[in-house]
Amino acid sequence: MVAGIAAIIGGLSAACILEKGNPFIIYQIYGVCGLFVSVAALFIPKRLEEDQETIEGQLGVTVRSLSDEMKHNFDIIYNCLKIKEMNHSLSFFTLIGFTVPRFDDFLYYYKTGPAGFS
């Protein structure tokens, strides 16, 4: 419920900001905020990681490192691609992505106008 309310508030505030501001600058600010979050994540204190290990023991859950999580995710993807139906679906969506233009894409203008593809 909180996530839904936050989405509504975020959507309304984004609409107001984009209506009055330059979208290019808004996207730059959004990107810089993501960069700030990434940099802040690098400075998480070691104490919090130790607390996490204690919580893992109490709850019986395991938290993987980034490299372990990436390996786990790629293993899942690799195992899914071994399934014939998944390969057919992936092939279909890849081909449709290459052959059917999407006019609702916000980059459509830049793909056709200034880039000279029109």
N, C-alpha and C positions, 0 to 999 in steps of 0.2 A: 504494500500500500504506500509506503514511504517512497519507494522507487517510482511509482506511478505519479505521485504528487510532485516529486522532483522533476520528472520528465515534463509534466504540464508546465510547471514554473519555468523550467529551462527553455522549453519551446516558446512560451510567450515572451520571455525576456529576449531570446534570440531574435524573434520576429520584430520586436520593437527596435532592437539595436541595428539590425540589418535594414530596417525601413529608413532609419535616419542617418546611418553611417555608410561608409564606403565598404562594400563586401571584401575587397582586396585587403584592406587594412584589418578588417575583422578576422579574416582567415590567417593573416600573419600573427595577430595577437593570440589566436587559438593555438597556432603552431608553437609559439614561444612558451605558452603555458604548458604544453606537453613537454617541451624541452626542460622547463623548470622542474616538473614532476620527475622526469628521468634523472636529472642531476641530483635532486633531493633523495631519490632512492639509493643513490650511491653512498650516501652519508648516513645510512641507518646504523645506529650504534650496535656494537657487538652484543651488548647486554640484552637487546631485544631478541637477537637470535638465540641466546642462551635461554631466555624465558620461553621462546617458542619450543625448544627441545623439551622443557619441563611440561608444557601443555600437551605436546605430542605423547609423552609417556602417560599422562593422566587420562587423556581421551582415547588413547590407542590408535591414533592416526599418524601417518607419516607425511612429512613435507619434504619434497624433493628439491634439490638445488636446481638452478636454471638449466645447467647442462643435462642433468638427469631428466628434468621435465621435458626438454626438447627431444632428447633421445626417446623417451616414452611416447611422445606425440608422434614422432616420425615412425616409430614401430607400429603404432595404431594405423597410421595412414598406409604404410607399406602392406600391412596385413589386409587392410580393406581393399587395396588395389589388386590383391591376389584373387578376389572374388570376381567372377565373370560379369555379373550384373553391374557391379560398381565400375568396371572398366567401360562397359557400354554407356553408362550414364555419364561418366567423365568425358568420354569421347563426344557424346551428344552435346553436352554443355560447352565444351571447347569449340566444336565446329559452329554451333549457333552463335557463340561469342564472336567468332571471326567473320561470320557471314551476314548476320542480321544487325543492322545499325539500331542503336538505341537513341531516340531523339529526346528522351527525358534526362539524359546525362548532362550535367552542368558543363562538362568539357566539350560538348558537341560543337559549340560555336568555335572553340579554339582548334578543334580537329578539322573543321571545314573551312573556316574563314581565313584567319591569319596564316595558318599552316599551308594553305594553298591546295587543299585536297578537294575543294569544291569544283 
